[in-house]
Amino acid sequence: MSNYTTRLKVRKSLKLSVMDGAVYSAMVGLTQNYITPFALALKATSEQIGLLSSIPQFTIALSQLAAPVLVEKTGSRKRMILPIVFVHSANWLLVFLLPYFFRNSGVWWLIGLYTVSTVADAIVLPAWGSMMADLVHEDVRGRYFSFRNRIMTFTMLVFSLGAGFLLQLFTHNVFVGFAIIFGSATLFRSFSLYFLSRMYEPPLAQRKPNDATLFRMLTNLWSTNIGRFTIFIGLTLFAVLVSGPFFSVYMLRDLKLDYVTYTLIVSSTTIGSIISLRFWGRRADWAGNLRIIRLTAWLLPVIPFLWLVSVNPWYLIAANMFGGFAWSGFNLSTSNFVYDNSDPASRTRQLAVFNCIASVSASLGALASGYIAPHLPALMGYQLRTLFVVSGVLNAIIVFLMLRYISEVRHVSQIGAFSLLIGRATPGKGYQNRL
């Protein structure tokens, strides 16, 4: 195949990936912020809410380690991805049927089905990430993925808002609203399957005889830069998930907000992301992903403390927009930093280890939150506010202790935090011709 033909296929695949991201985000917008409200509608307890967050995360961790084996067995990342995406699509149809067939035991069925859905969604990520890292040149990953993520977050926002207004419309028969939401999620994930099936897969780099095994990668994390970064992300997610599952509970159960107000607040995170993704993407290509991570990591512990200041919905919208600003830069640069630090021949395994550690940590954080939340003393009238403080303090300690052990691997501009935020991002030579 000529270089020209390959470039055409790559360009087409990058456009298809944007379309895949858009319809995938429609599914996420319809489901991500509404699993906990759905569980509450099924009369879930605080412990069950914790399990709903922790069990899927724990099973994700185990499934990640199977991803490289599946890729090696099939000999193709796409052949591994497509059937699993089909399962993911079909699973939302089963969730849609829950209130009509398993009302009394619906929460436990939901935990099981959501676990299957989450695993099916996550197990393809190492293979998908490996393929996308081959398709997108490292010099423009910030720009490309920020553009793709802006499309995704805008789509997610639209459908999340639509889902919230739909639930408000069906307040007196809320399970009809949930049925429409989860049925639509099935449809959009099916569209995602179609776009993925049309993408070009670059040749899979052959594994070297001396490449580290999954077990060696897991047991020697501290000895490599990407390993130390993996530990940092795992600890960060543990701290964040100590409070993460309970922001929805705090709004719906404690503050007794209606679905429209709840939707506007949770969607404001997406608005903050949309506004800031272009900003972070250009700066990541200019100053390096680690520089963005160092800056935004210090913003994350502030977020739970913002929820202590006021219960006014407009204030909570502003607080969540700040959260969207911080998380968009952190998440974008985290993904690209892992791509930068991983060798193409072992990238699927390295991504699997990274996702495994992240999922275990998130699972343990969510599990801990579910069990300690009911036993905490109240702070300014609410137990969950105490949980937010615990999460923020723990996150700050982790950032202070861990970031010093991680280094940048790309040659990037050395600039201060003020210049990074205020200065104009200047792309390097050849920047415009990488896509």
ABEGO torsion letter per residue (X at the ends): XBAAAAAAAAAAAAAAAAAAAAAAAAAAAAAAAAAAAAAAAAGBBAAAAAAAAAAAAAAAAAAAAAAAAAAAAAGBAAAAAAAAAAAAAAAAAAAAAAAAAAAAAAAAAAAAAAAAAAAAAAAAAAAAAAAAAAABBAAAAAAAAAAAAAAAAAAAAAAAAAAAAAAAAAAABAAAAAAAAAAAAAAAAAAAAAAAAABBBBBBBBBBAABBBAAAAAAAAAABAAAAAAAAAAAAAAAAAAAAAAAAAAAAAAAGBBAAAAAAAAAAAAAAAAAAAAAAAAAAAAAEAAAAAAAAAAAAAAAAAAAAABABAAAAAAAAAAAAAAAAAAAAAAAAAAAAABBAAAAAAAAAAAAAAAAAAAAAAAAAAAAAAAABBBBGGBAAAAAAAAAAAAAAAAAAAAAAABBBABBBBBBBAAAAAABBBBBBBGAAAAX
